Amino acid sequence: MKPPRFLYSAPQTLDEALALLEVYGSDTKILAGGQSLLPLLNMRLAGPSYLLDINAVRSLEYIEARDEYLALGAMTRQRQIERSLLVQQRYPLLVEAVQHIGHMQIRNRGTIGGSIAHADPAAELPALLLCLNGEVVVRSKAGERIIKAEAFFTGYLSTVLEPHELLTEVRLPWLAPQSGWAFLEFARRSGDYALAGAAAVLTPSGDDRCASAQISYLGIAGAPVRASAVEDILIDTRLNTLDAAATTSAQLVSDDLADVHATPAYRRALTAELTKRVLHMAWQRRNQKEQVGV
Ligand SMILES: Cc1cc2nc3c(=O)[nH]c(=O)nc-3n(C[C@H](O)[C@H](O)[C@H](O)COP(=O)(O)OP(=O)(O)OC[C@H]3O[C@@H](n4cnc5c(N)ncnc54)[C@H](O)[C@@H]3O)c2cc1C
């Protein structure tokens, strides 16, 4: 199928893009990597009258280490993230998650900003942003907003982005050096969207108990899920509460998720198992030396 007719612009600068968004805003779709938008257009599930292609806005393509966080321009391709030495060395959890996105050809085009703005509940990057207490920077002609992940996702493919706003930057706070981390998911075939997945960051205290836990899930509800109920079970333990954490995680699976791929009961069992494994893996990777000073 072919998409419906639309007007098209490909601005070269962010200012130009924001000016065009201001004019055409409410009936516009922003074209980033096109890996989600083009199928939607071709299947006529979306029919904007205006397409704003931001692929020529090169100032939105960067990966930078800043004092408090890793900054990624919205147009940074998923494959650039995966191949970045900086990310490999200083944010390996991000590489571990990104490698699960589709296939290499999709990651060559797909962008971090597009994935987060698209807010697919089964996507890796929105769930990871939540787990990491990340933030996004959004810009419009009126100015800039910095939005925390927990306030960004509002439901199925929905965010607080306004029609005149463009997501420009993703910020991921650095992990504490002693933290352990892991990302795991299960898909029926390599490259498929996951049936369920989990991201975890665990930080040990000086006496090697779990001082802080950050856990999120993809594919288990209508939006990515931050699991504070699971996190609470782990705090101040030596991770001897994995069974209770797994049981609690299964309760987060939405009953509305019955589809051709899996029943809610299957997803609950999968989520419980993923929880045990992702927490175990994150705990194994913690750095006890940082804590006890040996
Ligand atoms: C076969 C296949 C398998 C896939 N498997 C996976 C998978 O396993 N996991 C996964 O996460 N994804 C998967 N994807 C989707 C892929 O990751 C996309 O790259 C991602 O969902 C969207 O990024 P994009 O840059 O292509 O955005 P686009 O498709 O260009 O845009 C997506 C949406 O976000 C909006 N948007 C884009 N950029 C911005 C911005 N800067 N500001 C505001 N709004 C913006 C667009 O208007 C559109 O509504 C798959 C895609 C395909 C075709």
The ligand as a MOL file (V3000), in Angstrom:
LIG
                    3D

  0  0  0     0  0            999 V3000
M  V30 BEGIN CTAB
M  V30 COUNTS 53 58 0 0 0
M  V30 BEGIN ATOM
M  V30 1 C 10.5900 -5.0530 11.3730 0
M  V30 2 C 10.7390 -4.0740 12.5170 0
M  V30 3 C 11.0760 -4.5460 13.7740 0
M  V30 4 C 11.2110 -3.6530 14.8330 0
M  V30 5 N 11.5400 -4.1650 16.0620 0
M  V30 6 C 11.6590 -3.3190 17.0840 0
M  V30 7 C 11.9950 -3.7990 18.3960 0
M  V30 8 O 12.2070 -4.9910 18.6240 0
M  V30 9 N 12.0790 -2.8870 19.3950 0
M  V30 10 C 11.8630 -1.5450 19.1910 0
M  V30 11 O 11.9520 -0.7690 20.1230 0
M  V30 12 N 11.5660 -1.0700 17.9850 0
M  V30 13 C 11.4520 -1.9080 16.9350 0
M  V30 14 N 11.1510 -1.3970 15.7060 0
M  V30 15 C 10.9260 0.0640 15.5650 0
M  V30 16 C 12.2440 0.8290 15.4910 0
M  V30 17 O 12.9770 0.7290 16.6670 0
M  V30 18 C 12.0120 2.3190 15.2740 0
M  V30 19 O 13.2610 2.8160 15.0040 0
M  V30 20 C 11.4500 3.1520 16.4270 0
M  V30 21 O 10.2740 2.6180 16.9280 0
M  V30 22 C 11.0900 4.5500 15.9410 0
M  V30 23 O 12.2330 5.2710 15.6250 0
M  V30 24 P 12.3570 6.0210 14.2700 0
M  V30 25 O 13.5500 6.8910 14.3900 0
M  V30 26 O 12.3180 5.0630 13.1530 0
M  V30 27 O 11.0410 6.9600 14.2970 0
M  V30 28 P 9.9320 7.2270 13.2120 0
M  V30 29 O 9.3590 5.9490 12.7250 0
M  V30 30 O 10.4390 8.1800 12.1990 0
M  V30 31 O 8.8670 7.9950 14.1260 0
M  V30 32 C 8.1200 7.3090 15.1070 0
M  V30 33 C 7.1570 8.2860 15.7940 0
M  V30 34 O 7.8660 9.1990 16.6250 0
M  V30 35 C 7.6770 10.5610 16.1850 0
M  V30 36 N 8.9910 11.2020 16.2870 0
M  V30 37 C 10.1520 10.7580 15.7650 0
M  V30 38 N 11.1700 11.5410 16.1350 0
M  V30 39 C 10.6340 12.5170 16.9100 0
M  V30 40 C 11.1960 13.6410 17.6050 0
M  V30 41 N 12.5200 13.8960 17.5910 0
M  V30 42 N 10.3490 14.4330 18.3020 0
M  V30 43 C 9.0270 14.1770 18.3540 0
M  V30 44 N 8.4480 13.1240 17.7140 0
M  V30 45 C 9.2440 12.3070 17.0110 0
M  V30 46 C 7.1810 10.4330 14.7510 0
M  V30 47 O 6.4100 11.5450 14.3600 0
M  V30 48 C 6.3710 9.1630 14.8110 0
M  V30 49 O 5.0980 9.4250 15.3550 0
M  V30 50 C 11.0150 -2.2610 14.6240 0
M  V30 51 C 10.7080 -1.7790 13.3490 0
M  V30 52 C 10.5680 -2.6670 12.3040 0
M  V30 53 C 10.2390 -2.1250 10.9410 0
M  V30 END ATOM
M  V30 BEGIN BOND
M  V30 1 1 1 2
M  V30 2 1 2 3
M  V30 3 2 2 52
M  V30 4 2 3 4
M  V30 5 1 4 5
M  V30 6 1 4 50
M  V30 7 2 5 6
M  V30 8 1 6 7
M  V30 9 1 6 13
M  V30 10 2 7 8
M  V30 11 1 7 9
M  V30 12 1 9 10
M  V30 13 2 10 11
M  V30 14 1 10 12
M  V30 15 2 12 13
M  V30 16 1 13 14
M  V30 17 1 14 15
M  V30 18 1 14 50
M  V30 19 1 15 16
M  V30 20 1 16 17
M  V30 21 1 16 18
M  V30 22 1 18 19
M  V30 23 1 18 20
M  V30 24 1 20 21
M  V30 25 1 20 22
M  V30 26 1 22 23
M  V30 27 1 23 24
M  V30 28 2 24 25
M  V30 29 1 24 26
M  V30 30 1 24 27
M  V30 31 1 27 28
M  V30 32 2 28 29
M  V30 33 1 28 30
M  V30 34 1 28 31
M  V30 35 1 31 32
M  V30 36 1 32 33
M  V30 37 1 33 34
M  V30 38 1 33 48
M  V30 39 1 34 35
M  V30 40 1 35 36
M  V30 41 1 35 46
M  V30 42 1 36 37
M  V30 43 1 36 45
M  V30 44 2 37 38
M  V30 45 1 38 39
M  V30 46 1 39 40
M  V30 47 2 39 45
M  V30 48 1 40 41
M  V30 49 2 40 42
M  V30 50 1 42 43
M  V30 51 2 43 44
M  V30 52 1 44 45
M  V30 53 1 46 47
M  V30 54 1 46 48
M  V30 55 1 48 49
M  V30 56 2 50 51
M  V30 57 1 51 52
M  V30 58 1 52 53
M  V30 END BOND
M  V30 END CTAB
M  END
